[in-house]
């Protein structure tokens, strides 16, 4: 399987999760370029320096179940690595380099 195939699969799963979570039935093309709010809940734990991505949720309540410190970002799905699960929190993988570029991480 090529890298593009994996990324396309991740985008399709992220889109399906978005439609299911929000009830907004938008096209995949519209989804890809629309800035979307995502959430991450923590309890103040430190990040692992070698990680290359950070997981966020489309659902704030799910993020809150991971901790009371809620981080909110707005990002276009095309700037993420997508989602690779359709159950539980349906996390979206955001590259740490994008967060660093936006001044949200060191």
Secondary structure as the mmCIF struct_conf table of DSSP 4:
data_model
#
loop_
_struct_conf.conf_type_id
_struct_conf.id
_struct_conf.beg_label_comp_id
_struct_conf.beg_label_asym_id
_struct_conf.beg_label_seq_id
_struct_conf.end_label_comp_id
_struct_conf.end_label_asym_id
_struct_conf.end_label_seq_id
HELX_RH_AL_P HELX_RH_AL_P1 UNK A 3 UNK A 22
HELX_RH_AL_P HELX_RH_AL_P2 UNK A 28 UNK A 33
BEND BEND1 UNK A 34 UNK A 34
STRN STRN1 UNK A 35 UNK A 42
BEND BEND2 UNK A 43 UNK A 44
HELX_LH_PP_P HELX_LH_PP_P1 UNK A 45 UNK A 48
TURN_TY1_P TURN_TY1_P1 UNK A 49 UNK A 50
STRN STRN2 UNK A 53 UNK A 56
STRN STRN3 UNK A 57 UNK A 57
BEND BEND3 UNK A 58 UNK A 58
HELX_RH_AL_P HELX_RH_AL_P3 UNK A 60 UNK A 64
TURN_TY1_P TURN_TY1_P2 UNK A 65 UNK A 66
BEND BEND4 UNK A 68 UNK A 68
STRN STRN4 UNK A 69 UNK A 76
HELX_RH_3T_P HELX_RH_3T_P1 UNK A 77 UNK A 79
BEND BEND5 UNK A 80 UNK A 80
BEND BEND6 UNK A 86 UNK A 87
TURN_TY1_P TURN_TY1_P3 UNK A 88 UNK A 89
STRN STRN5 UNK A 92 UNK A 95
HELX_RH_AL_P HELX_RH_AL_P4 UNK A 96 UNK A 101
TURN_TY1_P TURN_TY1_P4 UNK A 102 UNK A 103
BEND BEND7 UNK A 104 UNK A 104
#
